[in-house]
Amino acid sequence: MRLLTLVLLLLSMTAPALAQEEGAQRAFKDWMTACRDDGYCSAFALANPRANGTDADYVLRVGRHAERSYWEISFKTVATMADEWNDFTVTVDGVAQPFSGFEQIGAYAEANDFFLLGDGAQAVLDRMVPGSQVSIAFSDRAEAPHTVAFSLSGLAAALIWIDEQQKRLGSERVASAPPYGLTPAGSSQSEPIEIPAALLDRLRADPECEPLETLANGRDFQVGRIDAEHTLYVLPCWSGAYNFGSKVFVMSGSEGIEAQYFPAFYPHMGMVASSYLVNASYDEATRTMNSYAKSRGAGDCGSSGTWTWTDFGFALTTFNYRQCEDDIREDGDPGDFPLVYDAATMSGK
């Protein structure tokens, strides 16, 4: 009874770790369930619940969106900040499953909310449902080790209850995919990143792009305002030794989300259209996209360009290019390439 009372208090608070929109709720032994009005349902267990009734030291959650087939398993560290660069080990009834690297475990939306990914997530879920106890071992940012244990009593019944709420009784227990609608935590932007879930799905399904979890620039999302009607999204797509490719999208109230294609100029090809930009950045004050592609690490050859918003799309403003020579150029700054296209000159201004 004490646990149920505590959990109901938790659900009524605004703490992001446990807050749920109003919807169905029910306790199953050591697990609590809740469904939001948008159809997302989750079962969660608490480790070291706090006496003030507003939080717990750790939260283990298994949830599913109504429109998705897979479950999401997350571990939220409230009492301490886990070091995301060190391994996590999830042990169910004595069987250990290591998680190493961002493609296997990563923080999404919040820096202390870690989601299990890939085949390891599936293996853990398969063991948790019939299991009796799960423990999670990790290191904090001071390299101190921690192990947190959760009872699994009630989890199986809690997941069946969620199946009933979502009208999916008998559905397969599948896990491995990244959390729906959430971006990796740790973006360089100071403000929270909000990317439409449909746009993230589109990016993940793009055959030109690599999984965010494997990219060195997989957290480098950029969101900018073009004008009152248009919002810009610059999303990581691929990474190389010294170049990072991004896809660019513009969302408007009347036209939805549209991918942007950028005119570029190369002496040996003429004008071409590109579906991505290399080492892209956006200047909101001037509504200008910038690109700087290095042909080699020294940055003494390659291309750079600027594209300015023209009420309906980005128009090429300037393009600079230098072909690589046998020897690295010592004169000039990296990226200081000859101008090969100037919109103002072409228009006679």
Beta strands, then each sheet from edge to edge (+ up, - down):
strand 1: 25-28
strand 2: 31-35
strand 3: 41-49
strand 4: 56-64
strand 5: 70-77
strand 6: 88-92
strand 7: 95-99
strand 8: 105-107
strand 9: 113-116
strand 10: 133-139
strand 11: 145-151
strand 12: 174-175
strand 13: 222-225
strand 14: 230-239
strand 15: 244-252
strand 16: 256-259
strand 17: 262-266
strand 18: 270-274
strand 19: 277-278
strand 20: 281-283
strand 21: 288-294
strand 22: 302-309
strand 23: 314-322
strand 24: 339-342
sheet 1: 1+ 2- 3+ 4- 5+ 9- 8+
sheet 2: 1+ 2- 3+ 4- 5+ 12+
sheet 3: 7+ 6- 10+ 11-
sheet 4: 13+ 14- 15+ 16-
sheet 5: 13+ 14- 15+ 19-
sheet 6: 17+ 18-
sheet 7: 20+ 21- 22+ 23- 24+
end
